[in-house]
Every structure is written in structure tokens, then in C-alpha cells.
Amino acid sequence: MTSGEENSDHPQSKIEEIQRRVEEEQFGPWMIVE
């Protein structure tokens, strides 16, 4: 979670990063972030 600044500038990037984590963690931090 070191790309907080990037997420603020690129909200789409945040979604892509989370989606990738979801696939790796099987829908884990997805609900928490949302």
C-alpha cells in the first residue's frame, strides 16, 4: 500500500491493482477497500 498517491491521481489504477489482488487472494481486500 505504497501507491496511495498514485491511486489519488489515477483511480482506475487502484481498481486494477485491487482486482489483481482479488484474483490472487480470492476476493479478500476487495470488500474492505470498497
C-alpha positions as YAML, in Angstrom:
chain: A
units: angstrom
residues:
- id: 1
  name: MET
  ca: [0.00, 0.00, 0.00]
- id: 2
  name: THR
  ca: [2.70, 2.45, -1.03]
- id: 3
  name: SER
  ca: [0.91, 3.70, -4.15]
- id: 4
  name: GLY
  ca: [-1.62, 5.80, -2.22]
- id: 5
  name: GLU
  ca: [-0.53, 8.95, -4.01]
- id: 6
  name: GLU
  ca: [-0.76, 7.21, -7.37]
- id: 7
  name: ASN
  ca: [-4.24, 5.96, -6.54]
- id: 8
  name: SER
  ca: [-5.37, 9.51, -5.78]
- id: 9
  name: ASP
  ca: [-4.07, 10.64, -9.16]
- id: 10
  name: HIS
  ca: [-5.24, 7.53, -11.01]
- id: 11
  name: PRO
  ca: [-8.40, 5.98, -9.50]
- id: 12
  name: GLN
  ca: [-8.55, 3.48, -12.37]
- id: 13
  name: SER
  ca: [-5.09, 2.16, -11.45]
- id: 14
  name: LYS
  ca: [-6.38, 1.48, -7.95]
- id: 15
  name: ILE
  ca: [-9.20, -0.67, -9.28]
- id: 16
  name: GLU
  ca: [-6.81, -2.63, -11.47]
- id: 17
  name: GLU
  ca: [-4.41, -3.14, -8.57]
- id: 18
  name: ILE
  ca: [-7.21, -4.31, -6.29]
- id: 19
  name: GLN
  ca: [-8.68, -6.59, -8.94]
- id: 20
  name: ARG
  ca: [-5.29, -8.23, -9.34]
- id: 21
  name: ARG
  ca: [-5.05, -8.76, -5.58]
- id: 22
  name: VAL
  ca: [-8.57, -10.15, -5.52]
- id: 23
  name: GLU
  ca: [-7.63, -12.80, -8.05]
- id: 24
  name: GLU
  ca: [-4.54, -13.68, -6.01]
- id: 25
  name: GLU
  ca: [-6.23, -13.55, -2.61]
- id: 26
  name: GLN
  ca: [-9.59, -14.83, -3.89]
- id: 27
  name: PHE
  ca: [-11.74, -11.78, -3.23]
- id: 28
  name: GLY
  ca: [-10.09, -10.70, 0.00]
- id: 29
  name: PRO
  ca: [-9.26, -6.97, 0.28]
- id: 30
  name: TRP
  ca: [-11.84, -6.17, -2.40]
- id: 31
  name: MET
  ca: [-14.74, -5.72, 0.03]
- id: 32
  name: ILE
  ca: [-12.50, -3.95, 2.56]
- id: 33
  name: VAL
  ca: [-11.31, -1.40, 0.01]
- id: 34
  name: GLU
  ca: [-14.79, -0.86, -1.39]
...
